[in-house]
């Protein structure tokens, strides 16, 4: 998959839209968009996709990274805390621009409001949600 995220109507752009909107990958993009800091940890992504194996979540996040839609960001060593995540996943600037150009961000605010209503999150997920996040992406 090319990492050139052209925003036009080219065949490559259409292929990338198809790639991103595959069910599991689009669910992961949606999870990133709805997360309070738009930087969920792998654990949070796994919890938000209980019908998908952890290995499948990881595999699809890696595919989104390879495509240039998502990037992995890590806390600096001095900000890491034992028992808390230190790797997080967010949209790249290019990924956000691509999604916006193809009208795939229209529901971003709605997704965030829906996420806020999830009341049965495991304690570990709430803990991870409140973990420190990198300042820069």
N, C-alpha and C positions, 0 to 999 in steps of 0.2 A: 504494500500500500504506500502510495506516495505521501510525503509529509508536506507537499505543497498544497495548502488548503485553499485553492482558488475558489472564489465566491461566485463565479459566473455559472452559466448553464452548460458548461462543457460536459463531455462524457465522464471525465474524471470526477467532476463535482457531483454528478448524478450518482456515480458509483460510490462516492464517499457518503452521500446522503443515505443510500441504501445500506451501506456498511454501518453507519451510526445508528440507524433506526431498526437494526436487528433487535429483536425483543429484549434479550439480556443486556446488550450494550446500551440500548436506549434507557432501560430501567436504571442502569448505573449512572448515566448522564443525568437522568432525572433525580436520582439520589443526591448527586453532587449539588445540583441546582437548589434542592429543597433543604439541604443541610444549613443550619444557622450560620456557619462561617463559610459555607461552600467548600469545605475541606474535610470531608469525612475520613476516618481511618479505615483500614481494611476490615477490621472487626465490625464497624458500624455498617459498612456496605454489605457484609455477610448477613448481619442481623436484619437488614431491610429487604433481603432477598432469600427468605427461608426455604423457598421451593427450589433453589439452585444450590448446588454443592459449593463449598468454599473454594475448591480447586477451579471450578468454572468461573466464579466471580473473579478470582485472581487472573485467570487466563484472559478473560474479556477486558479487564482493566489494562493488562499488558498490551492487548491489541489496540486499545484506545490510546495508550501512550505511544506505541509505535506509529500510529496514524497521525500523531501530533494534536489530538483533540484534548487529551488529559496529560497532566504531568504529575510526577511524584515530588512532593516537597517534604523536607525533613527539618526537624528542630535541630538547632545547633547543639553540640555536645553539652554545653554549659546550661542549656534550658531543659534537657531531658530529665524526666523524673521516673524513678522506678515504679513499675505498676501502671504506667500511662503510655499511650501510644506516642511514637515520635515520627512516624511516616504518615503522610496524608495525601489525598488525591483531589486535585482541582482542575478546572478547565484552564487550558492555555489561553493566552490572549487571542491567538489565531483560531483556536477551537471555538471560543465564544463568538468571534466575528463570523466564523463559518456557520455556526448554528443560527445566529441572528439573521444572516443573509438568506438563509433557507427557511425562515419563519419557524424555527424549532425552539425558540425561547418565549413564545407568546404566553405560555402558562406559568412562567417562572414565579411570579408573585403568588399565584394560586397554589402552586406546589409547596411554597414555603408555608403558607397558611395551613395546608393539609398536614404537613409535617409537624407543625406546632400542636396539632390535635391528637397526635399519637400518645395515648396515655398508658399503654401497657409495655413500655420499654423496660428491658432488664436493667437492674441497677448498674451493671458493668457498662451498658451502653450510655446511660446518663452520665456516668463518670467519664467515659471517653469523650462524650460530646462536650464536656466542660474542660477537657484537657487543654493545656497551652497549645497554640498553633503558631506556625512560623509567621513572621510579620511580612516577609517578602515571598512572592510566588515565582 
